[in-house]
C-alpha cells in the first residue's frame, strides 16, 4: 500500500512571517522576495518522508523544486498545479464565504484521487477542518503563519498518519 500524501505549502508554513529569533532562519532572496528558510524544516521534512509521500501544494508550484527544495535538502517533489485549474461540476462544494480560502481544495482532492493525505497550510477554512475531523483518510493542519511549521506539527503527523476509511461513530 502506498504511503499517504503530505501536501506542503511554502509561504506561512516553511517561510514564516515573523519566526522566533532563536529559530535559526536564513533569509534568501528568491524571485525578488525575501524568503525565510530553516535547515530544521528540511530535517523534519526528510523525517516525514519516511511515512509520507511529500508533494508541493503551493502557489510556488514547480518553482518550489527549483528554489525551496534544494535549500532544504529535499529531492524534487511532485507538484499539485493550481494555476489554470478549471472548476468542474463534480468538485466538492464549499461554503460561499470559504471560496477564496478553499481554492486549493478541489485540486488537492483530484490529485489525491482517493489516497489518504495530510495537508499543512496556513490558509485552511474552518469548514474544511471541521469536515476532516471525522475522517481517517484526511488530516488537515492549519499552521500559524507567524511561526510556521513547528515540531508539534511534525509529531502529530507522525503519531497518526491518515489511513483508508472513516472514523466510526460512537453509539450512545
C-alpha positions in Angstrom: 0.0 0.0 0.0 1.4 3.4 -0.9 2.3 6.0 1.8 -0.3 8.7 2.4 0.4 12.0 0.6 1.6 15.1 2.5 0.7 18.3 0.8 3.1 21.1 1.7 2.5 24.8 1.4 5.5 27.2 1.5 4.5 30.7 2.5 3.4 30.8 6.1 4.5 27.2 6.7 8.1 26.8 5.6 8.5 30.6 5.1 7.0 32.1 8.3 6.2 35.8 8.6 7.8 36.5 12.0 9.6 33.5 13.5 11.2 33.5 16.9 14.7 34.9 16.7 16.2 31.7 18.2 14.6 29.5 15.4 17.7 29.8 13.0 16.1 31.0 9.8 18.2 32.2 7.0 17.0 35.0 4.6 17.1 34.2 0.9 16.2 36.5 -1.9 14.2 34.3 -4.3 12.3 35.7 -7.3 12.7 39.1 -5.9 11.2 38.2 -2.5 12.8 37.8 0.9 12.1 34.2 2.0 13.0 32.8 5.4 14.0 29.1 5.4 15.3 26.9 8.2 17.5 23.8 7.8 15.5 22.4 10.7 12.4 22.2 8.4 14.4 20.3 5.9 15.4 17.8 8.6 11.8 17.4 9.7 10.5 17.0 6.1 13.0 14.2 5.4 11.8 12.6 8.6 8.2 12.9 7.4 9.2 11.4 4.0 9.8 8.1 5.8 6.0 7.9 6.4 4.6 10.1 3.7 5.0 10.9 0.0 5.8 14.6 0.1 4.1 16.8 -2.5 4.2 20.6 -3.1 0.8 22.2 -2.7 1.9 25.8 -3.0 1.4 28.7 -5.4 5.1 28.4 -6.0 4.2 25.2 -7.9 7.2 23.9 -9.9 9.4 26.8 -8.7 9.4 25.2 -5.2 11.5 22.4 -6.7 14.0 24.9 -8.1 14.1 27.5 -5.2 12.8 25.9 -2.0 13.5 22.2 -2.0 17.3 22.4 -2.7 17.8 24.8 0.1 16.1 22.4 2.5 17.9 19.3 1.2 14.9 17.8 -0.5 14.7 15.9 -3.7 12.5 17.0 -6.5 8.9 16.5 -5.4 5.6 16.1 -7.3 3.6 19.3 -7.6 -0.2 20.0 -7.4 -1.0 22.6 -10.0 -3.4 25.4 -9.0 -2.6 27.8 -11.9 -5.1 27.3 -14.6 -7.3 24.8 -12.7 -10.7 24.8 -14.2 -13.5 24.0 -11.7 -15.6 21.0 -12.6 -19.3 20.4 -11.9 -18.4 17.5 -9.5 -15.9 19.5 -7.5 -16.7 19.4 -3.8 -19.0 22.2 -2.6 -17.6 24.7 -0.1 -19.5 27.5 1.7 -19.5 30.8 -0.3 -17.6 32.6 2.4 -14.7 30.0 2.0 -14.4 30.0 -1.7 -11.2 32.1 -1.8 -9.5 30.3 1.1 -10.6 26.9 -0.3 -9.2 27.4 -3.8 -6.7 24.6 -3.3 -9.3 22.0 -2.1 -10.6 20.6 -5.4 -7.1 20.3 -7.0 -5.8 18.6 -3.9 -8.7 16.1 -3.9 -8.3 15.4 -7.6 -4.6 14.9 -7.1 -5.1 12.5 -4.1 -7.6 10.5 -6.1 -8.9 8.7 -3.1 -5.5 8.2 -1.4 -5.2 9.2 2.3 -3.5 12.6 2.7 -2.4 15.2 5.2 -2.3 18.9 4.2 -0.3 21.6 6.1 -1.1 25.1 5.1 -1.6 28.5 6.8 -4.9 29.0 5.0 -7.4 26.2 5.5 -11.0 27.2 6.1 -12.6 26.2 9.3 -15.4 24.4 7.4 -12.8 22.0 5.8 -11.0 21.5 9.2 -14.3 20.5 10.8 -15.3 18.1 8.0 -11.9 16.4 8.2 -12.3 15.6 11.9 -14.5 12.6 11.3 -12.3 11.2 8.5 -9.3 8.9 9.0 -8.2 9.4 5.4 -7.6 13.2 5.8 -5.5 15.2 8.3 -5.6 18.9 7.9 -3.3 21.0 10.0 -3.6 24.8 9.9 -0.2 26.4 10.6 0.2 29.7 12.3 1.8 31.8 9.5 3.8 33.9 12.1 5.8 31.0 13.4 5.4 28.4 10.6 5.9 24.7 10.9 6.7 23.6 14.5 7.9 20.3 16.0 4.5 19.6 17.5 3.0 19.6 14.0 5.6 17.0 12.9 4.9 14.9 15.9 1.2 15.0 15.2 1.7 14.0 11.6 3.9 11.0 12.6 1.7 9.9 15.5 -1.4 9.2 13.5 -0.9 9.4 9.7 -4.1 9.4 7.7 -5.3 5.9 6.7 -8.0 4.5 4.5 -11.6 4.8 5.8 -13.7 7.0 8.1 -13.9 7.1 11.8 -16.7 5.0 13.3 -19.3 7.0 15.1 -19.6 6.1 18.8 -23.0 4.7 19.7 -24.8 6.1 22.7 
